[in-house]
Amino acid sequence: MYKIKNSYIDQMIKNRTTSKEIDFLLYISMFQDEHGKVNSVYYKDVCESLNFSIQTFYDVISSLQKKGLVVFYKENSADVTVTLVNNDFSDGDFSCGYLKVASKKFQDKRFMNLKGGSKLLYLYMQRFTSGRHMLVSEFYKRFCEFMGVTAKSIQRYLLELKNAALLFTSRKRNKAYHYEMNLRNSSVLDLFEPDIMAESTAFTENICALIQCNF
């Protein structure tokens, strides 16, 4: 199940998820079932894929559980089962809106090197396929309140995303002398569908890895 609900991303923002926590969630979400459960998360695989130390792996997963974003329990000394809380699609209802994780190359350095706030803003913007257009004053008011940061922080996020060519922003003055802002997503991280592993295949490979590690 290559999907993360928009509401789950909202919770990531509310809990001020860190850069490494975001990388971890995006990575393991590639192997979840329709209940948001990942049956075997092998620390060595995560550390190798995300350039984590072993301590970072356990720090991240423990922090995410404290924030209420995941629950996990140990299968054995090496594997843990992780569930993304409230990322359940078992009812077949996709009307809530979601991010298709496999459509983006989130392990690209241009994304992984971003600060946590910039990553969260990028993830939030993906729900607007045609971009976002609003008054500058309204934009800062809304996002400062929503993300719990200052206007200067939002400016830094926008600049970082713009420098990485992940988000295009422009401003103009309208006839009423109000400044308007346009935000448009780029295609830098987009992947072609043929390059994406089938969801059933990813899930099966994860189960095979669980069996291999434990038996």
N, C-alpha and C positions, 0 to 999 in steps of 0.2 A: 504494500500500500504506500505509494509514493506521495502521499498527501499530508499536509499540515493545515489544520483549520485556521481561518483568519482569526477566530476567537482565541486560538492557542497562541498565535503570534502576538495578539493583544496582551495576553497574560505574560508573555516573555518581556514585552515592553514594560508592563506594570511592575514586574519584578526586577527590572534593570539587569537583565541577563548579560553576563560578561561575554567578551569576544570568544573565549575558549569554550564557554558553555554553549554558545550559539553554534560553533563548529561541531561540537559533540552532538547536539540535537539534530542538526541537519544531516550528519553522517549516519547516525543510527536509525533515523526515520526512513532510510532507504530499505530497511530490512524488517519493518513492522508489519504485523498482520492487520486485519480490518478492525481489531480492537485497540490498536495502538501499542501492541505488545511485541517486544523483540525478545525472542526466546533464548538467544545466546549472544551476549556481548563479550567478546574475548579481548581482554585488555591489551594484549600485544598487537592485535589487528588495529585497534583504535590508536594506540601510540604510534604505530608505524604510519598509518594513513594521515594522522593529524599532527605528527611531530610532537606528541605529548611525552612527558616522562611518566613513569608509573605513578608517582605521587600526584602529578597533575590529574591523571585519569580519576583517581579515587577522590581527590579534592573536588573536581568538577561534578561527579555524579552525586556526591554527598550534598554539595551546595544546591544542586537542582532539586534534590528531594526535600531539602529544608524550605525551598521556595514553592513547593507544591506542584512543580512542573513534571516530575517523574516520581515513580515509586520503583524500588528495585530490591532484589534479594539475591543472595549468592547461590549459584548452582553448585560450585565447588571453589577451590582456591583460585581458579583462573577465570571462570565464567560468571556473569551475572545476568539475570533476566530483568529487563527494564520495560516499564510501561509508561507511555506518554499520557499523562492524566488528561482526561476529557478530549482526547483526539480519536474518539471512537466513531467509525463509519459503518459499524455492523448493521445498522438499520437501513443502509443503502440510500440515505438522504444526503445529497451533496449540495443542497440549496443554501447551506450556511456560508458557502464560499471557502476556497482553500487555495493553497500554494502547491503546485505540482513540483516537488523537490527535484525530481529527476530531469526536469527540463532546463535546469541551470547547473553550471559547473561551479559549485560552491567551494571546491578545493583549489580553485584558481588563486594564485597569489594576490591578484588585485582585490579579491574579496577577503581572503584570509588575513591580509595585512591591515584591514580596516579596524578602527576602534569599535567597541561594542555598540555604542550609540549609532554610529554610521550604518552598521550592519542591520540594526533594528529598523532604522528609517528605510533602508533599502527593501527589507522584507515587507514592511508595511505598504510601501508604494507598489508592490507587485500586484495588488488587487485592482489597481486602476490601469487596465490594459490600454486605455487611450490617454493616459497621463492625468494630471490634476491641474486645474486652473482655479485660482482664487485670489482674493485681495491679499497683498503682502501682510498687512496688519492682522488680518484674520488668520492667515497661515501661522504666523508666530504665536498668536494668542492660543490657537487650538493645539499646536504641537508642543508648546512649552508646558501647557497644562497636562496634555496627554502623556508626554514622556517624562514629566517631572524634572525638567532641566531649564536652564536660562536660555534667552535668545542667542547669546554668544555661543552656547554649546550647539544649538541648532545650526547656526552659521558655520561652525567648524565641521559639522556632519555634512552639510551641503557642499562645502568646499572640498572635503575629502572625497566624496562621491563623484563630484564633478572632475576632480583631478585624475581619478581612476577611470573616468569615462563610463561610470555605471549609472549616472543620473544626469540628465541635461536640464539646466535651469535657466530661465530668462525672465527679465522684468521689463515692464513697459508702463507708461503713464497713459491712462485713458482720458476720454474727453471731459470726465468729471474731475480730472487732476488727481485721481487715486492711482497708486501703483499696484499693478497686478503681477502675479507670479505664475509662470507656467513650469510644471515639472513633468518631464517625460522620461520614461525608462529606456535604457539603451539595450542593445542585443548582444553586448560583449560576452555575457556568460551563457547565452542561449546554446542549447545542444540540439542537434538534429535527432528527430525521433528514432531513426534506425540505429543510432548509437546507444540507445537506452535499453537496458536489460528488461525483459518482461517482468512484471511484478511477481508473478508466480515463480519465475526462475530465481529471482533474488531471495524470495522467502524459502524456497527449497534449498538453495545453497547455504542459507543460514542454518537450517535444520541439519544439513549434512555436516557442517562445521561443528555443531553442538555434539553430534554423535561421535565424530572423530576425536574431539577433545576429551570426551568423557568415557569412551569405551575403546 
